[in-house]
Amino acid sequence: MRKLLLLSLVLASPLTFAATQCTTADKAQWQDQDKFQADLKAQGYEIKKFKVTGGNCYEIYGHNKDGKKVEIYFDPVSGDAVKSNVES
């Protein structure tokens, strides 16, 4: 039983910690980070933290126009939201 539990944890680990992948496009095709953030602010987002992830996403932490906490991953080429977590 113990071996089965250990095996299931080992096999599940890569899936659990897999990063959100947004693009494989060359960074020369990505939108400018400053302009991208300015566009989000114009849409009502308050950005507390902005970063580029290991999965080639623009990720923001902050608040949406309704004041709810958000964590959103964006494709840096298209600007589309790939994954989002919004406070309910």
OpenMM code with the backbone's topology and positions (N, CA, C; nanometers):
from openmm import Vec3, app, unit

residues = "MET ARG LYS LEU LEU LEU LEU SER LEU VAL LEU ALA SER PRO LEU THR PHE ALA ALA THR GLN CYS THR THR ALA ASP LYS ALA GLN TRP GLN ASP GLN ASP LYS PHE GLN ALA ASP LEU LYS ALA GLN GLY TYR GLU ILE LYS LYS PHE LYS VAL THR GLY GLY ASN CYS TYR GLU ILE TYR GLY HIS ASN LYS ASP GLY LYS LYS VAL GLU ILE TYR PHE ASP PRO VAL SER GLY ASP ALA VAL LYS SER ASN VAL GLU SER".split()
positions = [
    Vec3(0.0827, -0.1191, 0.0000),
    Vec3(0.0000, 0.0000, 0.0000),
    Vec3(0.0871, 0.1254, 0.0000),
    Vec3(0.1910, 0.1223, 0.0808),
    Vec3(0.2802, 0.2371, 0.0921),
    Vec3(0.3503, 0.2643, -0.0408),
    Vec3(0.3916, 0.1572, -0.1105),
    Vec3(0.4580, 0.1728, -0.2401),
    Vec3(0.3626, 0.2329, -0.3428),
    Vec3(0.2382, 0.1916, -0.3395),
    Vec3(0.1384, 0.2442, -0.4326),
    Vec3(0.1159, 0.3934, -0.4093),
    Vec3(0.1093, 0.4337, -0.2848),
    Vec3(0.0914, 0.5745, -0.2509),
    Vec3(0.2111, 0.6559, -0.2983),
    Vec3(0.3315, 0.6064, -0.2731),
    Vec3(0.4526, 0.6753, -0.3149),
    Vec3(0.4584, 0.6868, -0.4668),
    Vec3(0.4252, 0.5799, -0.5367),
    Vec3(0.4255, 0.5809, -0.6825),
    Vec3(0.3251, 0.6818, -0.7364),
    Vec3(0.2069, 0.6873, -0.6794),
    Vec3(0.1060, 0.7821, -0.7276),
    Vec3(0.1497, 0.9261, -0.7026),
    Vec3(0.2180, 0.9527, -0.5923),
    Vec3(0.2692, 1.0875, -0.5650),
    Vec3(0.3777, 1.1271, -0.6639),
    Vec3(0.4657, 1.0336, -0.6948),
    Vec3(0.5738, 1.0609, -0.7894),
    Vec3(0.5179, 1.0882, -0.9284),
    Vec3(0.4212, 1.0099, -0.9708),
    Vec3(0.3634, 1.0285, -1.1035),
    Vec3(0.2778, 1.1541, -1.1128),
    Vec3(0.2131, 1.1919, -1.0068),
    Vec3(0.1264, 1.3097, -1.0088),
    Vec3(0.2045, 1.4397, -0.9949),
    Vec3(0.3218, 1.4362, -0.9386),
    Vec3(0.3985, 1.5580, -0.9114),
    Vec3(0.4226, 1.6453, -1.0336),
    Vec3(0.4678, 1.5919, -1.1472),
    Vec3(0.4898, 1.6793, -1.2623),
    Vec3(0.3618, 1.7489, -1.3086),
    Vec3(0.2492, 1.6829, -1.2972),
    Vec3(0.1236, 1.7440, -1.3376),
    Vec3(0.0817, 1.8531, -1.2406),
    Vec3(0.1085, 1.8311, -1.1156),
    Vec3(0.0713, 1.9277, -1.0133),
    Vec3(0.1499, 2.0566, -1.0277),
    Vec3(0.2767, 2.0449, -1.0600),
    Vec3(0.3631, 2.1617, -1.0638),
    Vec3(0.3901, 2.2124, -1.2052),
    Vec3(0.3173, 2.1644, -1.3037),
    Vec3(0.3373, 2.2096, -1.4408),
    Vec3(0.2977, 2.3557, -1.4533),
    Vec3(0.3849, 2.4322, -1.5155),
    Vec3(0.3585, 2.5749, -1.5341),
    Vec3(0.2598, 2.5951, -1.6483),
    Vec3(0.1828, 2.7010, -1.6373),
    Vec3(0.0932, 2.7376, -1.7455),
    Vec3(0.1788, 2.7813, -1.8634),
    Vec3(0.1581, 2.7203, -1.9791),
    Vec3(0.2334, 2.7527, -2.1004),
    Vec3(0.1488, 2.8446, -2.1872),
    Vec3(0.2023, 2.9611, -2.2227),
    Vec3(0.1244, 3.0580, -2.2997),
    Vec3(0.1656, 3.0670, -2.4455),
    Vec3(0.2948, 3.0617, -2.4739),
    Vec3(0.3390, 3.0742, -2.6123),
    Vec3(0.4772, 3.0134, -2.6304),
    Vec3(0.5057, 2.9775, -2.7535),
    Vec3(0.6404, 2.9345, -2.7902),
    Vec3(0.7007, 3.0331, -2.8896),
    Vec3(0.6294, 3.1430, -2.9144),
    Vec3(0.6754, 3.2438, -3.0099),
    Vec3(0.8021, 3.3125, -2.9594),
    Vec3(0.8838, 3.3561, -3.0530),
    Vec3(1.0044, 3.4302, -3.0203),
    Vec3(0.9682, 3.5595, -2.9472),
    Vec3(1.0498, 3.5996, -2.8526),
    Vec3(1.0193, 3.7186, -2.7720),
    Vec3(1.0111, 3.8460, -2.8557),
    Vec3(1.0686, 3.8455, -2.9734),
    Vec3(1.0589, 3.9618, -3.0620),
    Vec3(0.9144, 3.9854, -3.1061),
    Vec3(0.8303, 3.8818, -3.0983),
    Vec3(0.6894, 3.8930, -3.1379),
    Vec3(0.5989, 3.9322, -3.0213),
    Vec3(0.6523, 3.9371, -2.9014),
    Vec3(0.5723, 3.9678, -2.7830),
    Vec3(0.5374, 4.1159, -2.7795),
    Vec3(0.4245, 4.1465, -2.7188),
    Vec3(0.3862, 4.2854, -2.6970),
    Vec3(0.4809, 4.3483, -2.5947),
    Vec3(0.5047, 4.4790, -2.6095),
    Vec3(0.5881, 4.5522, -2.5157),
    Vec3(0.5256, 4.5456, -2.3763),
    Vec3(0.6056, 4.5116, -2.2756),
    Vec3(0.5542, 4.4938, -2.1392),
    Vec3(0.4912, 4.6210, -2.0831),
    Vec3(0.5559, 4.7346, -2.1034),
    Vec3(0.5027, 4.8602, -2.0495),
    Vec3(0.3701, 4.8972, -2.1151),
    Vec3(0.3625, 4.8815, -2.2467),
    Vec3(0.2379, 4.9127, -2.3177),
    Vec3(0.1277, 4.8157, -2.2767),
    Vec3(0.1637, 4.6885, -2.2610),
    Vec3(0.0662, 4.5877, -2.2206),
    Vec3(0.0062, 4.6229, -2.0848),
    Vec3(0.0918, 4.6604, -1.9903),
    Vec3(0.0433, 4.6986, -1.8577),
    Vec3(-0.0423, 4.8250, -1.8642),
    Vec3(-0.0018, 4.9207, -1.9456),
    Vec3(-0.0794, 5.0444, -1.9602),
    Vec3(-0.2181, 5.0147, -2.0165),
    Vec3(-0.2251, 4.9223, -2.1122),
    Vec3(-0.3551, 4.8838, -2.1698),
    Vec3(-0.4444, 4.8185, -2.0640),
    Vec3(-0.3858, 4.7335, -1.9794),
    Vec3(-0.4639, 4.6697, -1.8728),
    Vec3(-0.5148, 4.7737, -1.7731),
    Vec3(-0.4300, 4.8683, -1.7386),
    Vec3(-0.4710, 4.9747, -1.6460),
    Vec3(-0.5843, 5.0573, -1.7055),
    Vec3(-0.5790, 5.0810, -1.8364),
    Vec3(-0.6855, 5.1553, -1.9043),
    Vec3(-0.8175, 5.0782, -1.9013),
    Vec3(-0.8095, 4.9447, -1.8880),
    Vec3(-0.9296, 4.8605, -1.8783),
    Vec3(-0.9794, 4.8503, -1.7345),
    Vec3(-0.9103, 4.9161, -1.6414),
    Vec3(-0.9555, 4.9180, -1.5029),
    Vec3(-0.8803, 4.8278, -1.4075),
    Vec3(-0.7755, 4.7611, -1.4543),
    Vec3(-0.6968, 4.6750, -1.3657),
    Vec3(-0.5997, 4.7585, -1.2836),
    Vec3(-0.5825, 4.7202, -1.1580),
    Vec3(-0.4785, 4.7763, -1.0723),
    Vec3(-0.3754, 4.6657, -1.0580),
    Vec3(-0.2553, 4.6879, -1.1074),
    Vec3(-0.1520, 4.5846, -1.1088),
    Vec3(-0.0592, 4.6028, -0.9895),
    Vec3(-0.0582, 4.5027, -0.9015),
    Vec3(0.0314, 4.5031, -0.7856),
    Vec3(0.1655, 4.4396, -0.8217),
    Vec3(0.1605, 4.3339, -0.9059),
    Vec3(0.2821, 4.2634, -0.9458),
    Vec3(0.2655, 4.2168, -1.0892),
    Vec3(0.3696, 4.2349, -1.1687),
    Vec3(0.3715, 4.1910, -1.3082),
    Vec3(0.5002, 4.1133, -1.3284),
    Vec3(0.4887, 3.9967, -1.3935),
    Vec3(0.6103, 3.9198, -1.4205),
    Vec3(0.5935, 3.8346, -1.5450),
    Vec3(0.7067, 3.7892, -1.5961),
    Vec3(0.7097, 3.6938, -1.7064),
    Vec3(0.7370, 3.5581, -1.6436),
    Vec3(0.6509, 3.4609, -1.6713),
    Vec3(0.6638, 3.3291, -1.6096),
    Vec3(0.7553, 3.2381, -1.6903),
    Vec3(0.7903, 3.1258, -1.6311),
    Vec3(0.8699, 3.0249, -1.6992),
    Vec3(0.7961, 2.9609, -1.8158),
    Vec3(0.6634, 2.9753, -1.8182),
    Vec3(0.5819, 2.9225, -1.9269),
    Vec3(0.5555, 3.0256, -2.0355),
    Vec3(0.6362, 3.1318, -2.0354),
    Vec3(0.6248, 3.2384, -2.1352),
    Vec3(0.4896, 3.3077, -2.1335),
    Vec3(0.4467, 3.3459, -2.0153),
    Vec3(0.3226, 3.4215, -1.9968),
    Vec3(0.3554, 3.5554, -1.9330),
    Vec3(0.2693, 3.6532, -1.9563),
    Vec3(0.2678, 3.7726, -1.8731),
    Vec3(0.1697, 3.7402, -1.7617),
    Vec3(0.2130, 3.7525, -1.6379),
    Vec3(0.1266, 3.7213, -1.5240),
    Vec3(0.1093, 3.8464, -1.4390),
    Vec3(-0.0155, 3.8741, -1.4016),
    Vec3(-0.0399, 3.9878, -1.3135),
    Vec3(-0.1093, 3.9416, -1.1862),
    Vec3(-0.0798, 4.0125, -1.0798),
    Vec3(-0.1511, 4.0020, -0.9530),
    Vec3(-0.2023, 4.1421, -0.9249),
    Vec3(-0.3268, 4.1528, -0.8866),
    Vec3(-0.3817, 4.2842, -0.8560),
    Vec3(-0.5314, 4.2776, -0.8367),
    Vec3(-0.6001, 4.3806, -0.8864),
    Vec3(-0.7454, 4.3907, -0.8732),
    Vec3(-0.8068, 4.4275, -1.0075),
    Vec3(-0.9263, 4.3746, -1.0327),
    Vec3(-0.9979, 4.4112, -1.1545),
    Vec3(-1.0785, 4.5387, -1.1302),
    Vec3(-1.1542, 4.5815, -1.2300),
    Vec3(-1.2287, 4.7073, -1.2177),
    Vec3(-1.3365, 4.7013, -1.1099),
    Vec3(-1.3755, 4.5792, -1.0700),
    Vec3(-1.4750, 4.5621, -0.9637),
    Vec3(-1.4103, 4.5545, -0.8253),
    Vec3(-1.2774, 4.5669, -0.8199),
    Vec3(-1.2058, 4.5631, -0.6929),
    Vec3(-1.1751, 4.4240, -0.6416),
    Vec3(-1.2015, 4.3212, -0.7226),
    Vec3(-1.1740, 4.1835, -0.6805),
    Vec3(-1.0289, 4.1474, -0.7112),
    Vec3(-0.9677, 4.0695, -0.6195),
    Vec3(-0.8309, 4.0241, -0.6409),
    Vec3(-0.8261, 3.9308, -0.7609),
    Vec3(-0.7222, 3.9472, -0.8428),
    Vec3(-0.7054, 3.8626, -0.9602),
    Vec3(-0.5610, 3.8152, -0.9721),
    Vec3(-0.5480, 3.7004, -1.0330),
    Vec3(-0.4200, 3.6474, -1.0801),
    Vec3(-0.4503, 3.5992, -1.2206),
    Vec3(-0.3876, 3.6606, -1.3206),
    Vec3(-0.4200, 3.6287, -1.4595),
    Vec3(-0.2921, 3.6051, -1.5384),
    Vec3(-0.2941, 3.4994, -1.6194),
    Vec3(-0.1858, 3.4679, -1.7115),
    Vec3(-0.2313, 3.5086, -1.8515),
    Vec3(-0.1485, 3.5853, -1.9204),
    Vec3(-0.1808, 3.6317, -2.0545),
    Vec3(-0.0795, 3.5793, -2.1554),
    Vec3(-0.1285, 3.5501, -2.2767),
    Vec3(-0.0405, 3.5204, -2.3886),
    Vec3(0.0235, 3.6536, -2.4281),
    Vec3(0.1562, 3.6648, -2.4250),
    Vec3(0.2197, 3.7934, -2.4529),
    Vec3(0.2169, 3.8338, -2.6001),
    Vec3(0.1797, 3.7430, -2.6881),
    Vec3(0.1695, 3.7752, -2.8300),
    Vec3(0.0297, 3.8279, -2.8618),
    Vec3(-0.0728, 3.7516, -2.8265),
    Vec3(-0.2110, 3.7899, -2.8587),
    Vec3(-0.2737, 3.8804, -2.7530),
    Vec3(-0.2244, 3.8720, -2.6300),
    Vec3(-0.2840, 3.9475, -2.5201),
    Vec3(-0.4038, 3.8786, -2.4585),
    Vec3(-0.4374, 3.7603, -2.5068),
    Vec3(-0.5524, 3.6863, -2.4544),
    Vec3(-0.5215, 3.6277, -2.3168),
    Vec3(-0.6213, 3.6265, -2.2292),
    Vec3(-0.6077, 3.5616, -2.0993),
    Vec3(-0.6076, 3.4109, -2.1212),
    Vec3(-0.5084, 3.3438, -2.0660),
    Vec3(-0.4944, 3.1990, -2.0806),
    Vec3(-0.5503, 3.1281, -1.9579),
    Vec3(-0.5293, 3.1883, -1.8419),
    Vec3(-0.5769, 3.1306, -1.7158),
    Vec3(-0.6014, 3.2459, -1.6201),
    Vec3(-0.7099, 3.2366, -1.5440),
    Vec3(-0.7354, 3.3440, -1.4478),
    Vec3(-0.7974, 3.2895, -1.3201),
    Vec3(-0.7609, 3.3527, -1.2120),
    Vec3(-0.8194, 3.3259, -1.0810),
    Vec3(-0.8722, 3.4591, -1.0302),
    Vec3(-1.0028, 3.4650, -1.0076),
    Vec3(-1.0664, 3.5877, -0.9612),
    Vec3(-1.1325, 3.5595, -0.8276),
    Vec3(-1.1079, 3.6467, -0.7317),
    Vec3(-1.1692, 3.6350, -0.6000),
    Vec3(-1.3208, 3.6371, -0.6151),
    Vec3(-1.3870, 3.5444, -0.5471),
    Vec3(-1.5338, 3.5405, -0.5590),
    Vec3(-1.6009, 3.6124, -0.4459),
] * unit.nanometer
topology = app.Topology()
chain = topology.addChain("A")
for resn in residues:
    res = topology.addResidue(resn, chain)
    for name in ("N", "CA", "C"):
        topology.addAtom(name, app.Element.getBySymbol(name[0]), res)
